[in-house]
Amino acid sequence: MGELAALRGLNKSFWLNGREVPVLRGVNLSIAAGEIVSLTGHSGSGKSTLLAILGTLDSPTSGEVVVDGRPISQIPRKELAPFRNRTIGYVFQFHLLLPEFTALENVMMPALISGQNRSAAKNRAADLLAAVGLAGRIHHKPGELSGGEQQRVAVARALVMEPRLLLADEPTGNLDEDTALQVHELLLDLNRRSGAALVFATHSRKLADLAPRRLCIAGGNVQDLEPAPA
């Protein structure tokens, strides 16, 4: 598998009360196409920041981000959102579904924004909702779905553009343990079938161990952990 995404000499700092606070320090990281990776670390360690930078939602203080062979710093600002939409899928801890739209319409949204044919987008969205076990709930709005169902809709939405890279930031942080395990197993299964790379952040050692490759952030640095026991 070739390299799909990379962080090279990456640093990220924030300013708080006039003081620079480093979060990521000299991170070098390579993610292969199709790879499944978990990311752990204590609260405030930089997991969300790293995923946001890898997903082109935030910029590093210094260093380079490369996704699908393109250095992000060299992509013109007006081209960045379309590039992100077609290349990267994102699942957040809070599903961020639009409450006035049905599950089907929420999943269709990225495809419609990209200019895809409405009929094709609808068919793709319906297929994905069936794949996540929600074939009978496609016309329900988020408020009519359980927390686990809402997050399944968010997973389907993240996959509708067939991204090469899927990032999930604590995607089951608001769910009970059994439902969280179901959603993570769904993510892993869908990504194995799609061939996309998956990087997910979690506080749970049990969920992190589902990934063949495990990373940990500590002191602003990212390190590979030993493979999880079989």
N, C-alpha and C positions, 0 to 999 in steps of 0.2 A: 504493500500500500504506500502510495506517495504522500508527501506532506500536503495537508489541506490548509492548515492555519498555523501561524507562528507568532510568538512574541519574542523580540530580540533586544536585549539590553534595556528592558522596559522599566521605567520609573514613574511613579505617580505619587504626588503630594497634594495635600489640601492645606488651605490657610485657615487657621482658627485663632481669632483674637490677635491677629497680627503675627502669629507664629506658624511657621511651616511644619506640617505634620506629615512625615513620609508614611505611605501605606504600602506601596510596592517598591522593592529595591532590586534593580538589576535582574529582572526576571527574564530567563530564557526558557521558552517552552515551545514544543512542537507537537501538533496534533495531526495524526495521520487520517487519511480518508477512511471513513467507515469505523474509526476507533470509538470505543465507549469508555469514558473517563469520569470518575467521580472526584469531587473537590471538597475537602473538609478543612476545618479551621475554626477557632473560637469566634464568637460574635465580634465584629469589628476588625477581623484579621485581614479583610480585603477580598473575600470571595466574590461579593456582588460587584465590587469595583473591577476585578479582573474580568468577570464575565461581561460587564458593560463595555469594557475596552475591547475585548475580543469580538464582541458583537457590534462594534462601531457605534455604540450609543454614547460613548464617552471617549475622550482623547487622553493619551499619556502625557505626562510632563516632559518626558524624553524617551527615546527608544522608538522602535518600529513595530508596527502590526502588519502582518501579511495574511490575507485571506484569499483562498482560491488563486494563488499566484500573483495577487495584486497588492502592492504596498498601499495601505489605506491613506497615507499622507499624500500620495500622488493622485488620488481620485478627486476630481473637482467637486466642490460642495454640492452643486446641483445634481450630480450623478450619484452621490453617496446613498441617498434614501432608496432610489430604485435598485442599486446594487445590493443593499441590505435586504430589501424586500424579496428579491429573487434568489439570494444566496444563503441567508441566515434565517432560521426560525427561532423564536424566543418564547419560553414559557416562564411566567413570573410566579412568585409565591401567591400573589393575589391575582386571580385569573384575568382581571381587567376586561371582562366581557362587556359589551354595550347593552345596557339593561332593556332598551326599547326594541331590540332586535331579537329574533328567534335564534336558536342554536345554529340552524342552517345558515341564516344570514350572517351571523358572526363569523362562521368558518369561511364563508364566501368572500368576506370583506377584503383580505389582502389580494385575492385574485382580481376582484373588481377594480381595486385601486391601481393595479398594474395594467389595466386595460384589457383583460381577458374577456372573451365572450361570456355573456351572462349564463347561457345554457350550459356551456362547458364547466364554468365555475360552480354552478349548482350541482351538476352531476358529480364532480370531483368532491365537493363538500359532503354530499350525501353518502358517497362511498366511504369517506373517512369517518364520518359519524357512525356508520355501520361497523367499521373496523374497530372503533373504540367502544362498541356495545350500546350505542344510542340510536339505533335505527328507528325505534319507536318514540323518540323524544325530539325529533328534529324541528318540530314546530313549537316547542316550548321555549319560553323566554327564560333568561338566567334565574329570575326570582322563583320560577316554578321547578327548578332543578336542585338537587342536593349539592353539597360542597364537592363531593367526589365527581358527580356528573358535570358540574361546572368546569372542574379542572380537566376532565376528559374532552370537553368542548375546546378548551384552550389548547390542549395537545393537538387536536385535529386542526385547529386554526393555524398552529405553528407549522404544520406539515403540508398545508394546502398548496404552497408554492413549490413543493418538492425541493426543499433547501438541501444544500450539501452539508451544512453545519447546523445542528440544533443545540441551543443553549437553554438550560433549565435552572433557574435560580430559586432554590428551596421550593420546588413546585408542589410539595406536599406538606409544607410547614404548618398549614392550617387544618390538616386532616388527621383523623385518628390513625393509629398504627396499622390496622388491617387495611383500611382504605388507601393509606399512603403506600403500602407494599403493592397493592393492586395497580395503582397508577404508575409506580416505578417499573413494575414488570411489564406493563403495557408500553411504556416508553422504550424499554430495551427491546421488546419484541418488534415494535413498529420500526425502530431504527435498524435492527438487523435485517428486516425485510426490505427497507428502503435503501440501505447502503449508505445512509448519511452518518456523519460523525455525531456523537452525542457527548456533551460535557454537562454534567449536572452537579450543582452545589447542594450539600446537605449537612445537617448537624448530626445525622444518625449514622453511627458506625455500621449498623445492620444494613441500611440502604446503600451506604458507600461500598460495602463489600459485594454488592451485586455487580459492580463494574470490574472488568478484567484488569483495568489500570486505575490506580488510586493515587491522587495527588493530595498534598497537605500544604496549607499556607501557614507559616509561622515567622514572625519577625520580618514580614515583608518579602520573604523568600518562598519559592515554591519548590517542593521536593517530591520525588516519586517515593511511594511507600512500597514495602515488600508486597508481592502478590497476595491477595486474600487466600486463606486456606480453602482447599477444595471441600 
